[in-house]
């Protein structure tokens, strides 16, 4: 008789335990979709850097170069890359390294290519010859259409590279 009572009570006990365990859990909120314009292949956003590097002197870049890789445009990849570098006596970036990146690899490489092609004005009063050992940094951001969705790293000079979506049929 004892076994018969247990077999009737067992489903009730299990149901009560499940109900109590579910009730004690915090409610689950559905995962929000990725933000519009967030890089498809980009890692989750990292915390912003704490201290900013020195502001670089004025710089010029060739206007006939499209630094936004066609493949990244095709995939609608966006993101931001914080590049640290030093400036040689000819105004070219040297000793470059990526401090932070919230962008796919293809855009991280494009950011380095961009900084390589930039010429810094070493005659700028904000730059002194002794600055050749100083580290500078630029926040390079890649955006398609809506650049407000890809903010630069706060406290750093901002270089915005924009692109237009590319049709998958375009193979350039």
Legacy VTK file of the C-alpha trace (Angstrom):
# vtk DataFile Version 3.0
C-alpha trace
ASCII
DATASET POLYDATA
POINTS 172 float
0.000 0.000 0.000
2.864 2.319 0.778
4.260 1.841 -2.769
0.860 2.626 -4.272
0.639 5.903 -2.309
4.174 6.875 -3.369
3.421 6.192 -7.031
0.438 8.540 -6.818
2.365 11.221 -4.889
5.576 11.037 -6.936
4.284 13.050 -9.942
2.937 15.694 -7.553
6.263 15.977 -5.714
8.222 16.237 -8.977
5.799 18.885 -10.294
6.113 20.897 -7.070
9.922 20.743 -7.177
9.975 21.879 -10.831
7.487 24.645 -10.147
9.489 25.929 -7.180
12.793 25.788 -9.058
11.305 27.723 -11.986
9.702 30.271 -9.698
12.991 30.976 -7.926
14.827 31.756 -11.188
14.926 35.342 -12.434
12.838 35.912 -15.558
14.697 35.365 -18.782
14.644 38.231 -21.205
14.945 37.340 -24.859
18.286 38.075 -26.441
18.198 41.322 -28.322
19.178 41.243 -31.976
22.611 42.638 -32.804
22.701 46.389 -33.193
22.251 47.612 -36.724
25.602 48.061 -38.393
27.514 45.968 -35.880
30.156 43.926 -37.579
28.988 40.470 -38.511
32.340 38.944 -37.604
33.287 41.384 -34.870
33.827 40.220 -31.301
31.552 41.692 -28.619
32.379 45.280 -27.695
35.267 45.678 -25.296
35.345 48.357 -22.634
36.661 51.676 -23.857
40.286 52.440 -23.078
40.886 54.424 -19.910
43.648 56.813 -20.881
44.000 58.444 -24.278
47.292 58.740 -26.131
48.516 62.114 -27.335
46.620 63.736 -30.149
48.603 63.373 -33.388
49.543 66.374 -35.516
47.450 67.278 -38.563
47.520 64.615 -41.217
46.812 64.179 -44.894
45.798 61.066 -46.742
45.458 60.248 -50.428
41.855 60.869 -51.474
42.018 58.467 -54.424
42.279 55.325 -52.289
39.278 53.375 -51.021
40.423 51.846 -47.725
37.098 50.051 -47.219
37.731 46.538 -48.572
35.201 45.411 -51.192
34.675 42.092 -49.398
33.846 43.940 -46.156
31.357 46.147 -48.016
29.797 43.084 -49.595
29.301 41.510 -46.149
28.227 44.856 -44.623
31.063 44.574 -42.097
31.522 47.585 -39.838
33.621 48.260 -36.779
36.277 50.330 -35.114
40.000 49.894 -34.588
42.274 51.832 -32.243
45.769 52.036 -33.741
48.821 53.215 -31.803
51.942 54.364 -33.634
54.964 56.637 -33.581
55.796 59.211 -36.249
59.164 59.305 -38.001
60.908 62.488 -39.169
59.254 62.204 -42.609
55.774 62.180 -41.083
55.069 58.487 -41.622
53.623 56.159 -39.006
56.008 53.539 -37.648
55.824 50.930 -34.875
52.087 50.497 -35.394
50.032 48.215 -33.234
46.363 47.661 -32.631
45.358 48.590 -29.088
41.673 47.656 -29.391
39.505 46.312 -32.152
35.818 45.729 -32.511
36.005 44.796 -36.161
36.613 41.756 -38.342
40.190 40.939 -39.327
39.760 42.440 -42.814
38.928 45.849 -41.297
41.739 45.618 -38.747
44.175 45.176 -41.642
42.523 48.022 -43.565
42.965 50.317 -40.535
46.692 49.570 -40.494
46.850 50.201 -44.274
45.106 53.543 -43.768
47.539 54.677 -41.043
50.454 53.543 -43.240
49.247 55.776 -46.089
48.686 58.841 -43.898
51.308 61.591 -43.836
51.526 63.548 -40.594
52.531 67.203 -40.605
55.764 67.251 -38.605
55.861 71.056 -39.011
52.604 71.345 -37.025
53.245 73.425 -33.859
51.607 70.675 -31.777
54.356 68.284 -32.883
57.985 68.585 -31.774
61.004 66.646 -33.041
61.270 65.075 -29.590
57.852 63.525 -30.274
59.407 60.876 -32.518
59.490 58.613 -29.446
55.979 59.578 -28.345
53.069 57.238 -28.949
50.021 58.556 -30.746
46.727 56.816 -31.457
43.846 57.199 -33.881
40.423 55.618 -33.706
39.642 54.334 -37.204
36.016 53.467 -37.729
34.435 51.758 -40.706
30.755 52.335 -41.349
28.272 51.734 -44.109
25.504 54.335 -44.429
24.883 55.063 -40.711
28.096 56.151 -39.012
26.275 57.020 -35.785
25.992 53.284 -35.077
29.801 52.936 -35.012
31.181 55.498 -32.556
34.890 56.196 -32.378
36.855 55.305 -29.268
36.309 58.209 -26.842
39.288 60.492 -26.213
41.079 59.710 -29.479
41.405 61.432 -32.829
38.708 59.986 -35.084
39.168 58.844 -38.673
35.923 57.757 -40.322
36.024 55.528 -43.385
32.656 55.151 -45.039
31.515 52.687 -47.631
28.483 51.839 -49.689
27.024 48.334 -49.862
28.379 46.303 -52.774
26.291 43.907 -54.806
27.432 40.270 -54.586
27.666 40.335 -58.390
30.397 42.981 -58.251
33.797 41.311 -58.255
36.410 43.995 -58.167
LINES 1 173
172 0 1 2 3 4 5 6 7 8 9 10 11 12 13 14 15 16 17 18 19 20 21 22 23 24 25 26 27 28 29 30 31 32 33 34 35 36 37 38 39 40 41 42 43 44 45 46 47 48 49 50 51 52 53 54 55 56 57 58 59 60 61 62 63 64 65 66 67 68 69 70 71 72 73 74 75 76 77 78 79 80 81 82 83 84 85 86 87 88 89 90 91 92 93 94 95 96 97 98 99 100 101 102 103 104 105 106 107 108 109 110 111 112 113 114 115 116 117 118 119 120 121 122 123 124 125 126 127 128 129 130 131 132 133 134 135 136 137 138 139 140 141 142 143 144 145 146 147 148 149 150 151 152 153 154 155 156 157 158 159 160 161 162 163 164 165 166 167 168 169 170 171
